[in-house]
Structures are given as structure tokens and as C-alpha cells.
Amino acid sequence: MKAINKNGEKMTETLKHLENIGVFSYGSKASRKFENRLNRVMTRFYRQLDNTGTDTTEMAKEGATAEQTEDLMNKHYDMNIDLFKSFLDQSYMAYSMGYYGETIDEIRNQSLSLEEAQKRKFDLICKRAMITGRERVLDFGCGFGALERYLIDRFPDIRIVGITPSRTQINFLTECLDNPADPISRDRFTLIEGTFETIPISMLGPESFDLIVSIGVLEHIKNLKSVFKYMSELLVADGRSFHHLIISKPIIPLFLSHKGIQYFPGARIWPFQTLENQTEYFKLVESWFVNGLNYWYTLEEWHSRFWQNIDSLYPRILQDDSVRYWNRYFSDNKSAFAPMDGTVFGNGQFLYEKIP
Ligand SMILES: C[S@@+](CC[C@H](N)C(=O)[O-])C[C@H]1O[C@@H](n2cnc3c(N)ncnc32)[C@H](O)[C@@H]1O
């Protein structure tokens, strides 16, 4: 039997319990009110930005390639696979922005499913990265193999190596590879466990890729220069690299320190310009800002699906505090992308050619 709360919303026993401890479900009046308040706070924060004097290009040449990767895996990517299955799209399991449209009006007026938006993202990436289907591709930070699924389905001759340090992702992909019915198990995909720091060039082979792609990964990188050098050594003389990542349009000093980023230990948000300045080993061919409302809609759908599946998550996988944590994760992240119609905080896409 379903109870009704003071806002007239139908409640299961789980929802009632969670509401009693102050965890409000997706779409509830209390949750909407909280998110509206967060959006106002973030809008004020973006309006007051004063970022003169920060040289982010120099910052991106310093220190270790990445920080706190082990902590990042433990706290985030190595959560139970059923958590990610509960909210990611059913077609690709993409753990990055779906693409709903180019302009604010187009994004606001679309009626795409998450699955369609993820497919559109990969269509867009293929076009912008100029993928012909004959490349040997390296996908750094391959997640649950979303790009691999898309490319293998679309291009019969493509070969892909996917790399991730996440145990949960490796286990998931190994099961897919062992399953003859899974399209990803075709012999064109090689899976490697590791990071930019732990995999030597000799293991992948110098000059053995035509294209290196990363989607939602360079946020985890502190020393971009070292990564671009590393990638240039792996690419053939006329090789390309394409990167899609969360970026800010202006410099947001707070987000340049991993201390300003919740949920992802060691991460930071690079300004758009910093990626355009990675030209020591590469020539920048083209760059695109992808409006932040695309990620807002993606997170909105993830948040909704998380709550639709709450009975399969709670209490088996998530308990009171972890439901609270993941609920805040969706709301907080939405509030970063929503302000000023997605024009301040969004995604960047960058296509480079190796300087031989
Ligand atoms: C946001 S997910 C994106 C996954 C996938 N590209 C997608 O779009 O679905 C980020 C990915 O980067 C990986 N990652 C994090 N730190 C990394 C590092 N230092 N080196 C390589 N990959 C890393 C994570 O394991 C994860 O697979």
C-alpha cells in the first residue's frame, strides 16, 4: 500500500523512510525546491567570477600526471555495477554527457530519450573526429565500453584498444567479452587495465594508433602536457587525437583545485582555453563548446532512473547515507551545468593532429 506525504505525493515504504531521514526523491517538491536554491547559488557564484591572473596553461604542465587515482576508483568508479546499470542508458552504458542539441532552443525543445542522446553524441564525435572506420583507435578511459559498442556496430573494420583503471569496469567488460552473444565480444576490441601513468609506451607500441580518443577523462588529469606527449608517441606520424571533457568557459579558480571538486578525488575542471593551448606536440585543428544544458538533461535522466530503480538499490547496495550521497551527486552536478542557460559550464570537444 502506498502512503501519501504532506505534498500529496505517493510514497512507497522506502521513499517514506528516506524522506523521514531528509532524503527527497527525484522530482519531489522538496527536491525541486532544493535544486532551485542550488541553481541560484551557483548562478551568483558564476556572475561574481574574477579570474584575472591565473595562468592555467602553465599549471597544466606541472606535477604528476594524475592525482588520487586509487581513491577515485574506490570512492566512485568501483562502486557496485548495479548502481551504474540502474541509471545509465541501456544501449551503451555511456558515463558521459548525451547530446540533445546545439542551441539552447534546440536542447530545450527536444524530446529525445537518453539512449538517442547518447547515440547522437557518438555520431557527433565520429563526425568531428573524422572517423572513417579504418583506424586503429585507442580509447583512454573507456568506461563500460560505450564508444566501443558504437564503433564496432557502425564500422566493420575498426579496431579498438580500451583502457581503464576501474576494476568494476574491467569485470563488466570481461563478462561482455566472454559472452558470444554480446556485440562487443568480436575480435576487434582489446581491453587493458591501467592508467596513463602505469601503462608504458612499449606495452601499447610506439606509433601504433591512428586515433586516440578520450571522453570524460581529462578532468582526471593534472599534467596535461605529459599526457599529450605520451599520446603523441603512441600515434603514427599523421595521427589525430580527439578529446571530449567537462570544461568551464571562463577560468573558475575553485574548480582548478581538486579541493573544489566533490565526488571525484583528484579531478579538476580545466578552462576551454587551456585545452586549446595544448600545442607542444599537437596542432589544434578545431574546438567546440557544447552547451552545458546537454549535461543537465543527461544528469536529470540519470537522477530520474536512479530513483525509478531505488527498490533494487536500497538497502542491498546503498544504505541511508549512500542514497543521500548519490542523490546529492545528481543534484549538485546539475546545478553546475544549469546556470546562465549552460553557457558557462559545459563540455569541450577538441580535435588535434600530431606534429610529426
Ligand atoms: C566519466 S568516465 C567516462 C567513461 C567513458 N569514456 C564514457 O564516456 O562512457 C571516466 C573514465 O576515465 C577513467 N580514468 C580515470 N582516471 C584515469 C586515469 N588516470 N587514466 C586513465 N583513465 C582514467 C575511469 O576509469 C573511467 O573509465
The ligand as a MOL file (V3000), in Angstrom:
LIG
                    3D

  0  0  0     0  0            999 V3000
M  V30 BEGIN CTAB
M  V30 COUNTS 27 29 0 0 0
M  V30 BEGIN ATOM
M  V30 1 C 33.4450 9.6560 -16.7440 0
M  V30 2 S 34.1080 8.0900 -17.1300 0 CHG=1
M  V30 3 C 33.9170 8.0800 -18.8920 0
M  V30 4 C 33.8810 6.6920 -19.4440 0
M  V30 5 C 33.6680 6.5750 -20.9470 0
M  V30 6 N 34.6730 7.2630 -21.6910 0
M  V30 7 C 32.2770 7.0190 -21.3300 0
M  V30 8 O 32.1410 8.0780 -21.9680 0
M  V30 9 O 31.3380 6.3080 -21.0080 0 CHG=-1
M  V30 10 C 35.8710 8.3750 -16.9070 0
M  V30 11 C 36.7790 7.2160 -17.2400 0
M  V30 12 O 38.1520 7.6210 -17.0310 0
M  V30 13 C 38.8400 6.5930 -16.3510 0
M  V30 14 N 40.0050 7.1900 -15.6550 0
M  V30 15 C 40.0290 7.8880 -14.5110 0
M  V30 16 N 41.2870 8.2630 -14.1930 0
M  V30 17 C 42.0790 7.8070 -15.1800 0
M  V30 18 C 43.5000 7.8540 -15.4320 0
M  V30 19 N 44.3310 8.4480 -14.5870 0
M  V30 20 N 43.9760 7.2560 -16.5680 0
M  V30 21 C 43.1180 6.6270 -17.4220 0
M  V30 22 N 41.7760 6.5490 -17.2290 0
M  V30 23 C 41.2720 7.1260 -16.1250 0
M  V30 24 C 37.7690 5.9830 -15.4570 0
M  V30 25 O 38.1210 4.6940 -15.0160 0
M  V30 26 C 36.5830 5.9650 -16.4180 0
M  V30 27 O 36.6490 4.8340 -17.2420 0
M  V30 END ATOM
M  V30 BEGIN BOND
M  V30 1 1 1 2
M  V30 2 1 2 3
M  V30 3 1 2 10
M  V30 4 1 3 4
M  V30 5 1 4 5
M  V30 6 1 5 6
M  V30 7 1 5 7
M  V30 8 2 7 8
M  V30 9 1 7 9
M  V30 10 1 10 11
M  V30 11 1 11 12
M  V30 12 1 11 26
M  V30 13 1 12 13
M  V30 14 1 13 14
M  V30 15 1 13 24
M  V30 16 1 14 15
M  V30 17 1 14 23
M  V30 18 2 15 16
M  V30 19 1 16 17
M  V30 20 1 17 18
M  V30 21 2 17 23
M  V30 22 1 18 19
M  V30 23 2 18 20
M  V30 24 1 20 21
M  V30 25 2 21 22
M  V30 26 1 22 23
M  V30 27 1 24 25
M  V30 28 1 24 26
M  V30 29 1 26 27
M  V30 END BOND
M  V30 END CTAB
M  END
